[in-house]
Amino acid sequence: VVINTSGCGTTVKDYGHMLGTTDAHTVAGMAMDVTEILAKLGLPKGAPKHLRVAYHAACSLQHGQKIVSAPKDLLRQVGFEVVEPKDSHLCCGSAGTYNLLQPEISGQLRDRKVATLEAKAPQVIAAGNLGCMMQIGQGTSVPVVHTVELLDWATGGPVPRALRQTPAANPPL
């Protein structure tokens, strides 16, 4: 079971504990984040894009699933310059429904996260969780894309939608 958003992945990987059935344990044991699969399979050679990517480590990926290096390693492998913000272990404020239930605090967390990401002067911000992408995207003009969109683009796929009308899609060589 390949999962492409870390919040869902954390939940599916916990099915065995949550539901306590043999089937739930089986599904949980088969679940993998897409970056875990890609790290095992390897990526085809592509054309490096020479972009500075600020990587946001979603809480559900780094804390919930204990996946820390695979996304960054894959991005570097295909030619991106990956930079990490100060306090990369801290939440962006999305936290599931937290941004809906605690909007003021969530906004403060978002603003702090965006400031640390933007301090790295990225051309694009990458994350592996849709909630984080939306949360961060509300606080920055820097394009925010899913990690896999960048990997796909670097290995021959289309330019990510968020980059199509930006200088980042066609950087000077």
C-alpha positions, 0 to 999 in steps of 0.5 A: 500500500503506497501512500503519498501524503504523510498524514494518511500514511501515519494513520494507515500504519497505525491501523493494527494498533487502532483496530486490533484485527489481523487484517488491520495489522496486515494492511498496516504492515504493507503500508509505505510512504512513496519516498520509502518505495522510491528510495528502495527502487531508485530513480531513473536518471533525469535532467537536474533542475538546479533549484534551491529547494527548502524541504519542510519535514511534515510532523506526520512523516518525521515524527509519526513515521520516523522517515527523515532522510529519504525525501531529502536524499531523493531530491538531492539524488536528482540534482536539487539543492536541498536546504533545511530551515532552522527548527525543522522539527517544529510544526507548520501549524496545520496539524490535522484539524488544528488550523481549523480549531485553533486558527490564531495559534496555527497562524502563528506557527505557520508564520514562524515556519514560513519565516524559517523556510524563506530565510533559506532563499528557496526557489521552491518549498517541498513537503510530503503532506497536503495539509502542510502544503496548504498551510505553508502556501497561505503564508508565502509567495514561494511555490509549494509543491509535493516532494514527488512532483519535483522528483517526477519533473526531474526524471522526465515528468511535467513541470509541477503546476505551482511552478509553471508560470514562475522563473523557477521552472526555467532557471538560468543554467 
